[in-house]
Amino acid sequence: MLHSSIRSTVPLMECALARCGELADDDPVAAALVPYFTRHIREEQGHDEWLRQDLAAIGCDPGEPLRRLPSASVANLVGAQYYWIQHYHPACLLGHIAVLEGNPPSAELVPELMRRTGFPRTGFRTLERHAALDIKHRDELTRTLDEAPLTPDLVTAIGLSALHSIDAANNALAAVLDATTVPMTIANA
């Protein structure tokens, strides 16, 4: 599930950047977002491959996420962003990014996950890297939001995107938990 979501990051931003390019001559917000998306695309490239390397480190087939049909819950999470980018404004993607990068994982999370799972640190490199990277990304996004000449309607749209991303990510995680939960019986209670 996480790979399906992460692999959409760069293509989503490329879509937003292209749309900003189409609008930039007449839209100061779109023009202001071109440098942000250009930088952020470079910074996010290859993160889906990092995750596949992590899967290999814990003994999983790193090719499996590429063969698996992405879930409807991830399609909902990501697909809404494409719609808003194309049919409203590419600034909407900022709400989605704020949700994904606005609360970086703590440095204590990886050792705790290692303890709980028994997996090696190499299985959590993507998470560990994002604990540091997302602090910078969050701060860049905050500056971009503060400096862009956002209209009240765009602020509302960015908020809607963020709220949708929270709900859709929650649903995607719930689907994973539902698929992996072992029913409790008296024998294992």
N, C-alpha and C positions, 0 to 999 in steps of 0.2 A: 504494500500500500504506500509506504513512504517513498519507494523508488518511483512509483507511478506519479506521485506528486512532484518529487524533485526534478524528474526528467522534463517536466513541463515548464519549469522556471524560465529557462533561457528562451524557448520558443514564445512564451507569453510576452516576455519583455521585448523580443524582436517584433512581435505583432504590434505592441504598444508603440515602439519606436517608429515603425513604418507609418502607423496612423498619425503619430505626432508630426512626422515629416510631411504628410498630406495636409495637415491642418495649420502648420506653423506660420505660414505667411499671414493668416488672418486671425490667429488664436495665440495670444501671448502665453497662456498656460501651456499649450502644446509646445511652443517654442522653448519655454523654460524647462520642460521635462526632457528634451532631447539630450542634453549633457548627462543628466542623471541616468537615463536608461542606457545610454552608450557606455558609461563607466560600469554600471551594475551588471550589464550583460557580460563584460569581460571578467568581472569578479566572480560570477556564478558559473562560468563554464567549467565543465568536468566534474561537478559535484555529484552527478548521477553515477559517474564512473567510480568516484570515491566510495559510494555506497555499495557498488558491486564488489569492490575490493574488500570491503568490510564483510560482506556475505561470504566471500571465499575464505576469509580469515577464520570464520566460525564454522567452516565445513559445509556451507551451502553452495549450491550451483549458482555462480554469478550470472549465468545466462538465463536463468529461469524468469527473472522479472521482465526480460525482453520478449519472452515467449508467451507470458501470461496476458490474458485479456484484462486490461485495467477495469477495476470495479466501477459500477454505476455511481457509487458514492464519490469516488475520485473524479469521475467525469463531471459530476455535479459541481464539485469544488472548483475544478479548473475551467469547465465549459462556460460557466456564468461569466467568468472574466473575459473570455474571448467575445462573448456577446456584448458586454458593456463597452469593451474597447472599440469594437466595430460600430456599434449602434448608439452609443452615447458619447463617451469620451475616454481616451486612454488614461486619464488621471484616475479613473476608477481602480486601476490595478494597484495604486498606492495603498488602498485599504487592505487588499489581499496581502501585499508585501508586509505591511505593518503587523498583521496577525502572525505571519510566518517568521518574521525576524525581529519583532518588537519585544520579545521576552526571551533573550538568549538562555540556553541551558546553563545551569550552574556548574562550576568546576567540580563540585562534589558528586554530580550525577553519574559520571563514568565509573568511578570506583564503586559506587553503590550498585550500578547495573552489573559490573563485573562480579561483585559479591553475590548478587541474586541469581545470575545466570550461569556463572562458572566460565563464561567466555573470556578470551584474552583481550587485553587493551587494544590490540590491532583490529578487533571486531567493532570497535567504537571510535575509530579515527574520524569519521565524518561528524559525529556528534561532538567529539572533543574539539575539532577544528572550528565548528560553528559556535561553540561556547565563546571563542575569542572573536571570530569574524563577525558574528551577528551584533556584537556591541558596536563595532564600527559601522556596520550596515544600518543599524537602528538610528545611530546618530546622524548619518548621512540622510536618511529618510526624513528625520525630524527637521533637519535644516532645509531640505527640499520643500517640505510642506510649509514651513515658516516663510520661505522666500518666494514661492510661486504665487502669482497673483490670482489665487483661487476665488471663485465666486461662491456665494452661499449655496447655490445649487450643486456646484462641484463638491463642496465640503459635505453636503448631504449624500451625494453619490458615493464618495469615498467611504463615508461611514456605513452606508448600505453594503458596499462591497466587503468591508471589514466584518460586519455582523453576519453576512452570508458566509464568509470564509470560516468564521468561528463555528457556526451551526453545521456547515458541510464537513469541516474537519472533525468535529465531534461525531457526526454520523458515520464518517469513514472509520474512525477509531472504534466506535461501537460495533461496527460490522466485523472488524478484525477480532475484537474481543468475543463477539457472539460465535464466530467461527472457530475460536480456539478454546472456549470454555468447556471444561469437562464437567458433565453433570455430577453433582455431589450425591453419593450414595451412602448408606449407613456404613458400608465397609471402609470408605475413605473419609468419613466425617470426623 
